[in-house]
Amino acid sequence: VVLACNGKHIISGSEDKTIKVWNLHKGREEQTLVGHTDAVLALACGGNSIFSGSEDKTVKVWNFDTGRDMCTLRGHSNAVMTVAVTSDVKHIISGSIDRTIKVWSVDTEKLERT
């Protein structure tokens, strides 16, 4: 679970492979994001994007407003357990059970270093 950058929404990941966006003030679900093929284990928020890590070994970038899957980052050989985004929203950092930390460029959607 993570608080959205706008402070008005809560974002949750689930074993059912989905991400849900909840309106904090109205107490109801507003969106369900579908795209991962296994449990969603990690979430982060930055700018107008949601970042998710999954047991499916991927990191996804989602548009917060539309719920659209913007890109999928592949490179881990096991479940992604943690995801963070830099304050300037230029890099995503992911950590995996495969014992690696990867740094990805948001702009180019490429792995920059392991």
Phi and psi in degrees as a GROMACS rama.xvg file:
@    title "Ramachandran Plot"
@    xaxis  label "Phi"
@    yaxis  label "Psi"
@TYPE xy
-142.962  145.801  VAL-2
-81.8046  130.498  LEU-3
-65.3277  155.805  ALA-4
-61.0089  -25.7701  CYS-5
-79.0143  -8.55108  ASN-6
73.151  3.8771  GLY-7
-110.127  -6.00732  LYS-8
-134.758  152.613  HIS-9
-114.142  138.999  ILE-10
-116.76  128.991  ILE-11
-126.137  145.083  SER-12
-110.054  157.561  GLY-13
-144.363  161.362  SER-14
-65.9333  -18.3298  GLU-15
-80.2376  10.275  ASP-16
79.8784  6.50558  LYS-17
-110.354  164.055  THR-18
-120.728  133.053  ILE-19
-116.973  139.262  LYS-20
-108.875  120.178  VAL-21
-110.28  137.652  TRP-22
-78.8987  116.182  ASN-23
-63.8832  -39.3449  LEU-24
-81.9567  -34.1532  HIS-25
-90.1554  -14.6055  LYS-26
67.3934  33.4385  GLY-27
-138.871  156.879  ARG-28
-73.0597  136.297  GLU-29
-112.318  -28.3872  GLU-30
-147.574  150.071  GLN-31
-123.456  122.318  THR-32
-99.0312  126.341  LEU-33
-120.87  132.482  VAL-34
174.658  -30.3976  GLY-35
-72.9834  152.045  HIS-36
-103.649  5.44387  THR-37
-152.89  -178.823  ASP-38
-54.4903  141.38  ALA-39
-89.4059  118.962  VAL-40
-108.287  -21.1756  LEU-41
-143.572  145.119  ALA-42
-140.931  148.66  LEU-43
-148.36  161.512  ALA-44
-134.655  140.547  CYS-45
-160.963  132.746  GLY-46
57.6711  -126.915  GLY-47
-104.665  27.0698  ASN-48
-126.608  152.343  SER-49
-113.717  137.529  ILE-50
-118.444  132.99  PHE-51
-132.802  145.67  SER-52
-119.19  147.034  GLY-53
-138.75  162.694  SER-54
-65.3365  -14.3733  GLU-55
-78.4652  5.91684  ASP-56
78.7307  12.207  LYS-57
-117.979  162.356  THR-58
-117.258  134.014  VAL-59
-118.832  149.577  LYS-60
-115.22  127.422  VAL-61
-120.019  145.484  TRP-62
-78.8947  122.84  ASN-63
-61.6758  -42.988  PHE-64
-69.7761  -42.9759  ASP-65
-97.5748  -20.0627  THR-66
77.0841  8.69239  GLY-67
-74.3814  137.79  ARG-68
-74.449  109.402  ASP-69
-83.8308  -37.4228  MET-70
-166.219  160.775  CYS-71
-123.593  126.843  THR-72
-103.145  122.208  LEU-73
-116.508  139.074  ARG-74
171.657  -21.7299  GLY-75
-79.5617  149.768  HIS-76
-102.716  5.62353  SER-77
-153.664  -178.353  ASN-78
-55.2637  140.124  ALA-79
-89.7826  115.822  VAL-80
-98.3134  -21.1144  MET-81
-147.451  145.094  THR-82
-138.889  136.344  VAL-83
-137.27  158.678  ALA-84
-130.479  141.87  VAL-85
-69.4046  158.08  THR-86
-61.9601  -27.1973  SER-87
-87.9299  1.5576  ASP-88
56.7033  34.3971  VAL-89
-100.144  -18.7415  LYS-90
-136.995  144.153  HIS-91
-110.569  136.562  ILE-92
-115.506  127.289  ILE-93
-124.452  143.154  SER-94
-123.058  141.715  GLY-95
-131.707  161.229  SER-96
-62.1922  -19.4884  ILE-97
-71.4412  5.20541  ASP-98
70.7838  29.1708  ARG-99
-125.493  154.18  THR-100
-118.069  131.19  ILE-101
-120.41  143.849  LYS-102
-114.249  123.165  VAL-103
-115.188  145.316  TRP-104
-86.0642  127.207  SER-105
-67.9321  -40.7646  VAL-106
-65.2683  -46.774  ASP-107
-94.3054  -12.3948  THR-108
60.9528  31.4131  GLU-109
-118.018  152.769  LYS-110
-72.5404  127.848  LEU-111
-97.8591  -36.1491  GLU-112
-166.785  158.609  ARG-113
